[in-house]
């Protein structure tokens, strides 16, 4: 996989957004709309990550179940 750095960066971004969600939930005055926006942000990042993976070339012995 030639885009390991890109994939790792995207995974780290998703992890950081999940931490934001955790922080938002712990606040007593959490705003539901902000929470939903953050969920949408994470979904967009996951879609981007899936797109990157689906564009990767197969190695000789690899089976990619996403396609």
Gaussian input, Z-matrix of N, CA and C with variables (Angstrom, degrees):
# hf/3-21g

backbone

0 1
 N
 C     1     B1
 C     2     B2     1     A1
 N     3     B3     2     A2     1     D1
 C     4     B4     3     A3     2     D2
 C     5     B5     4     A4     3     D3
 N     6     B6     5     A5     4     D4
 C     7     B7     6     A6     5     D5
 C     8     B8     7     A7     6     D6
 N     9     B9     8     A8     7     D7
 C    10    B10     9     A9     8     D8
 C    11    B11    10    A10     9     D9
 N    12    B12    11    A11    10    D10
 C    13    B13    12    A12    11    D11
 C    14    B14    13    A13    12    D12
 N    15    B15    14    A14    13    D13
 C    16    B16    15    A15    14    D14
 C    17    B17    16    A16    15    D15
 N    18    B18    17    A17    16    D16
 C    19    B19    18    A18    17    D17
 C    20    B20    19    A19    18    D18
 N    21    B21    20    A20    19    D19
 C    22    B22    21    A21    20    D20
 C    23    B23    22    A22    21    D21
 N    24    B24    23    A23    22    D22
 C    25    B25    24    A24    23    D23
 C    26    B26    25    A25    24    D24
 N    27    B27    26    A26    25    D25
 C    28    B28    27    A27    26    D26
 C    29    B29    28    A28    27    D27
 N    30    B30    29    A29    28    D28
 C    31    B31    30    A30    29    D29
 C    32    B32    31    A31    30    D30
 N    33    B33    32    A32    31    D31
 C    34    B34    33    A33    32    D32
 C    35    B35    34    A34    33    D33
 N    36    B36    35    A35    34    D34
 C    37    B37    36    A36    35    D35
 C    38    B38    37    A37    36    D36
 N    39    B39    38    A38    37    D37
 C    40    B40    39    A39    38    D38
 C    41    B41    40    A40    39    D39
 N    42    B42    41    A41    40    D40
 C    43    B43    42    A42    41    D41
 C    44    B44    43    A43    42    D42
 N    45    B45    44    A44    43    D43
 C    46    B46    45    A45    44    D44
 C    47    B47    46    A46    45    D45
 N    48    B48    47    A47    46    D46
 C    49    B49    48    A48    47    D47
 C    50    B50    49    A49    48    D48
 N    51    B51    50    A50    49    D49
 C    52    B52    51    A51    50    D50
 C    53    B53    52    A52    51    D51
 N    54    B54    53    A53    52    D52
 C    55    B55    54    A54    53    D53
 C    56    B56    55    A55    54    D54
 N    57    B57    56    A56    55    D55
 C    58    B58    57    A57    56    D56
 C    59    B59    58    A58    57    D57
 N    60    B60    59    A59    58    D58
 C    61    B61    60    A60    59    D59
 C    62    B62    61    A61    60    D60
 N    63    B63    62    A62    61    D61
 C    64    B64    63    A63    62    D62
 C    65    B65    64    A64    63    D63
 N    66    B66    65    A65    64    D64
 C    67    B67    66    A66    65    D65
 C    68    B68    67    A67    66    D66
 N    69    B69    68    A68    67    D67
 C    70    B70    69    A69    68    D68
 C    71    B71    70    A70    69    D69
 N    72    B72    71    A71    70    D70
 C    73    B73    72    A72    71    D71
 C    74    B74    73    A73    72    D72
 N    75    B75    74    A74    73    D73
 C    76    B76    75    A75    74    D74
 C    77    B77    76    A76    75    D75
 N    78    B78    77    A77    76    D76
 C    79    B79    78    A78    77    D77
 C    80    B80    79    A79    78    D78
 N    81    B81    80    A80    79    D79
 C    82    B82    81    A81    80    D80
 C    83    B83    82    A82    81    D81
 N    84    B84    83    A83    82    D82
 C    85    B85    84    A84    83    D83
 C    86    B86    85    A85    84    D84
 N    87    B87    86    A86    85    D85
 C    88    B88    87    A87    86    D86
 C    89    B89    88    A88    87    D87
 N    90    B90    89    A89    88    D88
 C    91    B91    90    A90    89    D89
 C    92    B92    91    A91    90    D90
 N    93    B93    92    A92    91    D91
 C    94    B94    93    A93    92    D92
 C    95    B95    94    A94    93    D93
 N    96    B96    95    A95    94    D94
 C    97    B97    96    A96    95    D95
 C    98    B98    97    A97    96    D96
 N    99    B99    98    A98    97    D97
 C   100   B100    99    A99    98    D98
 C   101   B101   100   A100    99    D99
 N   102   B102   101   A101   100   D100
 C   103   B103   102   A102   101   D101
 C   104   B104   103   A103   102   D102
 N   105   B105   104   A104   103   D103
 C   106   B106   105   A105   104   D104
 C   107   B107   106   A106   105   D105
 N   108   B108   107   A107   106   D106
 C   109   B109   108   A108   107   D107
 C   110   B110   109   A109   108   D108
 N   111   B111   110   A110   109   D109
 C   112   B112   111   A111   110   D110
 C   113   B113   112   A112   111   D111
 N   114   B114   113   A113   112   D112
 C   115   B115   114   A114   113   D113
 C   116   B116   115   A115   114   D114
 N   117   B117   116   A116   115   D115
 C   118   B118   117   A117   116   D116
 C   119   B119   118   A118   117   D117
 N   120   B120   119   A119   118   D118
 C   121   B121   120   A120   119   D119
 C   122   B122   121   A121   120   D120
 N   123   B123   122   A122   121   D121
 C   124   B124   123   A123   122   D122
 C   125   B125   124   A124   123   D123
 N   126   B126   125   A125   124   D124
 C   127   B127   126   A126   125   D125
 C   128   B128   127   A127   126   D126
 N   129   B129   128   A128   127   D127
 C   130   B130   129   A129   128   D128
 C   131   B131   130   A130   129   D129
 N   132   B132   131   A131   130   D130
 C   133   B133   132   A132   131   D131
 C   134   B134   133   A133   132   D132
 N   135   B135   134   A134   133   D133
 C   136   B136   135   A135   134   D134
 C   137   B137   136   A136   135   D135
 N   138   B138   137   A137   136   D136
 C   139   B139   138   A138   137   D137
 C   140   B140   139   A139   138   D138
 N   141   B141   140   A140   139   D139
 C   142   B142   141   A141   140   D140
 C   143   B143   142   A142   141   D141
 N   144   B144   143   A143   142   D142
 C   145   B145   144   A144   143   D143
 C   146   B146   145   A145   144   D144
 N   147   B147   146   A146   145   D145
 C   148   B148   147   A147   146   D146
 C   149   B149   148   A148   147   D147
 N   150   B150   149   A149   148   D148
 C   151   B151   150   A150   149   D149
 C   152   B152   151   A151   150   D150
 N   153   B153   152   A152   151   D151
 C   154   B154   153   A153   152   D152
 C   155   B155   154   A154   153   D153
 N   156   B156   155   A155   154   D154
 C   157   B157   156   A156   155   D155
 C   158   B158   157   A157   156   D156
 N   159   B159   158   A158   157   D157
 C   160   B160   159   A159   158   D158
 C   161   B161   160   A160   159   D159
 N   162   B162   161   A161   160   D160
 C   163   B163   162   A162   161   D161
 C   164   B164   163   A163   162   D162
 N   165   B165   164   A164   163   D163
 C   166   B166   165   A165   164   D164
 C   167   B167   166   A166   165   D165
 N   168   B168   167   A167   166   D166
 C   169   B169   168   A168   167   D167
 C   170   B170   169   A169   168   D168
 N   171   B171   170   A170   169   D169
 C   172   B172   171   A171   170   D170
 C   173   B173   172   A172   171   D171
 N   174   B174   173   A173   172   D172
 C   175   B175   174   A174   173   D173
 C   176   B176   175   A175   174   D174
 N   177   B177   176   A176   175   D175
 C   178   B178   177   A177   176   D176
 C   179   B179   178   A178   177   D177
 N   180   B180   179   A179   178   D178
 C   181   B181   180   A180   179   D179
 C   182   B182   181   A181   180   D180
 N   183   B183   182   A182   181   D181
 C   184   B184   183   A183   182   D182
 C   185   B185   184   A184   183   D183
 N   186   B186   185   A185   184   D184
 C   187   B187   186   A186   185   D185
 C   188   B188   187   A187   186   D186
 N   189   B189   188   A188   187   D187
 C   190   B190   189   A189   188   D188
 C   191   B191   190   A190   189   D189
 N   192   B192   191   A191   190   D190
 C   193   B193   192   A192   191   D191
 C   194   B194   193   A193   192   D192
 N   195   B195   194   A194   193   D193
 C   196   B196   195   A195   194   D194
 C   197   B197   196   A196   195   D195
 N   198   B198   197   A197   196   D196
 C   199   B199   198   A198   197   D197
 C   200   B200   199   A199   198   D198

   B1=1.4478
   B2=1.5278
   B3=1.3055
   B4=1.4565
   B5=1.5258
   B6=1.2973
   B7=1.4577
   B8=1.5251
   B9=1.3060
   B10=1.4677
   B11=1.5271
   B12=1.3242
   B13=1.4628
   B14=1.5287
   B15=1.3127
   B16=1.4652
   B17=1.5193
   B18=1.3170
   B19=1.4607
   B20=1.5226
   B21=1.3084
   B22=1.4626
   B23=1.5221
   B24=1.3169
   B25=1.4536
   B26=1.5276
   B27=1.3293
   B28=1.4654
   B29=1.5298
   B30=1.3173
   B31=1.4669
   B32=1.5218
   B33=1.3184
   B34=1.4635
   B35=1.5287
   B36=1.3237
   B37=1.4687
   B38=1.5293
   B39=1.3225
   B40=1.4618
   B41=1.5201
   B42=1.3243
   B43=1.4626
   B44=1.5274
   B45=1.3112
   B46=1.4633
   B47=1.5304
   B48=1.3324
   B49=1.4633
   B50=1.5280
   B51=1.3261
   B52=1.4641
   B53=1.5278
   B54=1.3147
   B55=1.4652
   B56=1.5274
   B57=1.3265
   B58=1.4672
   B59=1.5273
   B60=1.3345
   B61=1.4642
   B62=1.5214
   B63=1.3121
   B64=1.4633
   B65=1.5258
   B66=1.3115
   B67=1.4591
   B68=1.5300
   B69=1.3182
   B70=1.4620
   B71=1.5291
   B72=1.3035
   B73=1.4579
   B74=1.5230
   B75=1.3165
   B76=1.4636
   B77=1.5246
   B78=1.3223
   B79=1.4682
   B80=1.5235
   B81=1.3261
   B82=1.4700
   B83=1.5325
   B84=1.3145
   B85=1.4663
   B86=1.5310
   B87=1.3357
   B88=1.4638
   B89=1.5270
   B90=1.3119
   B91=1.4581
   B92=1.5302
   B93=1.3205
   B94=1.4559
   B95=1.5287
   B96=1.3099
   B97=1.4672
   B98=1.5165
   B99=1.3235
   B100=1.4656
   B101=1.5247
   B102=1.3147
   B103=1.4535
   B104=1.5248
   B105=1.3238
   B106=1.4708
   B107=1.5262
   B108=1.3193
   B109=1.4691
   B110=1.5263
   B111=1.3114
   B112=1.4622
   B113=1.5283
   B114=1.3160
   B115=1.4649
   B116=1.5249
   B117=1.3250
   B118=1.4721
   B119=1.5297
   B120=1.3196
   B121=1.4582
   B122=1.5333
   B123=1.3188
   B124=1.4626
   B125=1.5293
   B126=1.3209
   B127=1.4597
   B128=1.5267
   B129=1.3327
   B130=1.4683
   B131=1.5236
   B132=1.3168
   B133=1.4625
   B134=1.5276
   B135=1.3264
   B136=1.4668
   B137=1.5226
   B138=1.3228
   B139=1.4639
   B140=1.5231
   B141=1.3192
   B142=1.4592
   B143=1.5228
   B144=1.3143
   B145=1.4592
   B146=1.5320
   B147=1.3113
   B148=1.4575
   B149=1.5251
   B150=1.3208
   B151=1.4580
   B152=1.5272
   B153=1.3172
   B154=1.4689
   B155=1.5192
   B156=1.3286
   B157=1.4570
   B158=1.5247
   B159=1.3167
   B160=1.4693
   B161=1.5269
   B162=1.3280
   B163=1.4670
   B164=1.5221
   B165=1.3242
   B166=1.4590
   B167=1.5218
   B168=1.3054
   B169=1.4525
   B170=1.5225
   B171=1.3256
   B172=1.4548
   B173=1.5158
   B174=1.3164
   B175=1.4522
   B176=1.5188
   B177=1.3132
   B178=1.4608
   B179=1.5302
   B180=1.3154
   B181=1.4614
   B182=1.5385
   B183=1.3087
   B184=1.4670
   B185=1.5233
   B186=1.3123
   B187=1.4535
   B188=1.5147
   B189=1.3318
   B190=1.4537
   B191=1.5249
   B192=1.3375
   B193=1.4697
   B194=1.5301
   B195=1.3184
   B196=1.4633
   B197=1.5171
   B198=1.2992
   B199=1.4620
   B200=1.4910
   A1=107.63
   A2=116.43
   A3=120.44
   A4=113.52
   A5=117.66
   A6=120.35
   A7=112.45
   A8=117.64
   A9=120.87
   A10=111.93
   A11=116.78
   A12=119.74
   A13=111.16
   A14=115.86
   A15=120.13
   A16=110.33
   A17=116.56
   A18=120.53
   A19=110.93
   A20=117.17
   A21=120.39
   A22=111.26
   A23=117.16
   A24=121.15
   A25=110.99
   A26=116.40
   A27=120.31
   A28=110.96
   A29=116.78
   A30=120.25
   A31=110.15
   A32=117.58
   A33=120.96
   A34=111.33
   A35=117.21
   A36=120.67
   A37=110.64
   A38=116.11
   A39=119.68
   A40=110.13
   A41=116.77
   A42=120.15
   A43=111.18
   A44=117.39
   A45=119.40
   A46=111.30
   A47=117.19
   A48=120.08
   A49=110.56
   A50=117.25
   A51=120.34
   A52=110.84
   A53=116.65
   A54=120.26
   A55=110.36
   A56=116.42
   A57=120.53
   A58=109.66
   A59=116.51
   A60=119.88
   A61=110.92
   A62=116.72
   A63=120.77
   A64=110.55
   A65=116.99
   A66=121.49
   A67=110.65
   A68=116.75
   A69=120.80
   A70=111.20
   A71=117.21
   A72=120.96
   A73=111.36
   A74=116.65
   A75=120.25
   A76=112.84
   A77=117.26
   A78=120.08
   A79=110.67
   A80=116.92
   A81=119.18
   A82=113.24
   A83=117.75
   A84=120.68
   A85=111.30
   A86=115.99
   A87=120.96
   A88=110.56
   A89=115.66
   A90=122.59
   A91=108.87
   A92=116.76
   A93=121.99
   A94=110.93
   A95=117.68
   A96=120.24
   A97=111.87
   A98=117.47
   A99=120.50
   A100=110.65
   A101=115.59
   A102=120.69
   A103=110.35
   A104=116.79
   A105=120.92
   A106=111.83
   A107=116.73
   A108=120.27
   A109=110.60
   A110=115.63
   A111=119.82
   A112=110.35
   A113=117.50
   A114=120.93
   A115=109.90
   A116=117.08
   A117=120.91
   A118=110.64
   A119=116.86
   A120=121.91
   A121=110.50
   A122=116.39
   A123=120.51
   A124=110.48
   A125=117.42
   A126=120.64
   A127=111.18
   A128=116.99
   A129=120.78
   A130=110.77
   A131=116.65
   A132=120.32
   A133=111.20
   A134=117.44
   A135=120.64
   A136=111.00
   A137=117.67
   A138=121.17
   A139=110.30
   A140=116.42
   A141=120.92
   A142=110.74
   A143=116.35
   A144=121.41
   A145=110.53
   A146=117.98
   A147=121.42
   A148=111.22
   A149=116.17
   A150=120.72
   A151=111.09
   A152=116.35
   A153=120.62
   A154=110.06
   A155=116.71
   A156=120.99
   A157=110.69
   A158=117.55
   A159=119.99
   A160=112.11
   A161=117.88
   A162=120.85
   A163=112.91
   A164=117.03
   A165=120.58
   A166=110.54
   A167=115.36
   A168=120.19
   A169=109.56
   A170=114.62
   A171=120.08
   A172=110.29
   A173=116.28
   A174=119.12
   A175=106.68
   A176=117.62
   A177=120.67
   A178=113.52
   A179=117.56
   A180=119.98
   A181=112.40
   A182=118.06
   A183=121.85
   A184=110.89
   A185=114.23
   A186=121.78
   A187=106.20
   A188=117.29
   A189=121.20
   A190=109.28
   A191=117.92
   A192=120.21
   A193=113.88
   A194=119.14
   A195=121.27
   A196=110.70
   A197=117.83
   A198=120.69
   A199=112.51
   D1=119.80
   D2=-174.50
   D3=-83.81
   D4=-15.56
   D5=-174.80
   D6=-106.25
   D7=34.91
   D8=-177.74
   D9=-57.14
   D10=-41.49
   D11=-179.37
   D12=-63.51
   D13=-41.95
   D14=179.04
   D15=-64.45
   D16=-44.63
   D17=179.73
   D18=-63.59
   D19=-44.01
   D20=178.43
   D21=-62.13
   D22=-40.28
   D23=178.91
   D24=-63.47
   D25=-42.65
   D26=178.84
   D27=-65.01
   D28=-40.55
   D29=177.93
   D30=-63.52
   D31=-41.89
   D32=177.90
   D33=-63.10
   D34=-37.50
   D35=177.52
   D36=-64.72
   D37=-41.87
   D38=178.21
   D39=-63.70
   D40=-43.49
   D41=178.53
   D42=-60.31
   D43=-40.60
   D44=-179.86
   D45=-67.89
   D46=-36.13
   D47=178.03
   D48=-67.99
   D49=-34.53
   D50=176.28
   D51=-65.49
   D52=-35.46
   D53=176.07
   D54=-65.16
   D55=-37.32
   D56=176.60
   D57=-61.98
   D58=-44.10
   D59=177.90
   D60=-60.10
   D61=-43.45
   D62=179.37
   D63=-60.44
   D64=-42.43
   D65=178.08
   D66=-64.37
   D67=-42.11
   D68=-179.31
   D69=-62.48
   D70=-40.15
   D71=-179.30
   D72=-67.37
   D73=-32.75
   D74=-177.08
   D75=-75.13
   D76=-13.54
   D77=179.34
   D78=-80.98
   D79=138.07
   D80=-178.66
   D81=-67.88
   D82=-26.85
   D83=-178.69
   D84=-106.72
   D85=40.56
   D86=-177.31
   D87=-62.47
   D88=135.86
   D89=-179.87
   D90=-95.62
   D91=122.38
   D92=-177.31
   D93=-62.51
   D94=-39.12
   D95=-179.48
   D96=-64.24
   D97=-39.97
   D98=176.60
   D99=-63.82
   D100=-39.48
   D101=178.78
   D102=-62.45
   D103=-44.59
   D104=178.58
   D105=-64.40
   D106=-38.38
   D107=177.09
   D108=-62.27
   D109=-40.21
   D110=-179.65
   D111=-68.15
   D112=-38.55
   D113=175.92
   D114=-61.53
   D115=-43.30
   D116=177.61
   D117=-61.66
   D118=-39.92
   D119=177.71
   D120=-59.86
   D121=-44.34
   D122=179.41
   D123=-66.39
   D124=-41.57
   D125=178.11
   D126=-60.52
   D127=-39.66
   D128=177.39
   D129=-63.25
   D130=-42.79
   D131=179.26
   D132=-65.37
   D133=-38.01
   D134=176.80
   D135=-66.10
   D136=-39.78
   D137=177.19
   D138=-62.79
   D139=-40.62
   D140=177.38
   D141=-62.93
   D142=-43.23
   D143=179.66
   D144=-62.98
   D145=-43.96
   D146=177.54
   D147=-62.06
   D148=-38.10
   D149=178.95
   D150=-64.62
   D151=-42.83
   D152=178.14
   D153=-61.18
   D154=-44.82
   D155=-178.57
   D156=-65.28
   D157=-40.93
   D158=-178.00
   D159=-68.33
   D160=-24.79
   D161=178.65
   D162=-83.75
   D163=-12.61
   D164=179.95
   D165=-64.80
   D166=143.59
   D167=176.05
   D168=-74.69
   D169=149.43
   D170=176.52
   D171=-76.39
   D172=143.07
   D173=167.06
   D174=-83.78
   D175=170.93
   D176=-174.62
   D177=-60.99
   D178=-32.52
   D179=-174.55
   D180=-111.68
   D181=21.63
   D182=-173.85
   D183=-105.87
   D184=140.35
   D185=172.45
   D186=-118.09
   D187=122.34
   D188=-177.47
   D189=-104.55
   D190=105.16
   D191=-176.04
   D192=-72.13
   D193=-9.23
   D194=-178.74
   D195=-72.48
   D196=-31.78
   D197=-176.86
   D198=-77.30

